[in-house]
Amino acid sequence: MGIGQKVRVTSIRDGLSGGVKQLVESGSIGEVKGYRVLDGANVGVVVKFNDDFSTWFFEEEVEPASGGRFRR
């Protein structure tokens, strides 16, 4: 997925904090702002939402907001 791509959070691998849970349940759309190296095998994406809140997600936890395929 590319920086600037609009995404929707579809699931959370680990527990949810209050703010992130609300974003997932409401179907909020965010924008990929960057990447986060998690370990030797995984890369996460940093997503910024309209309210200036940003956090990272595993790649499998988000999908393109337009329903298309991820750009690589």
Secondary structure by P-SEA (a helix, b strand, c coil): ccccbbbbbccccccccaaaaaaaaabbbbbbcccccccccbbbbbbbcccccccccccccccccccccccc
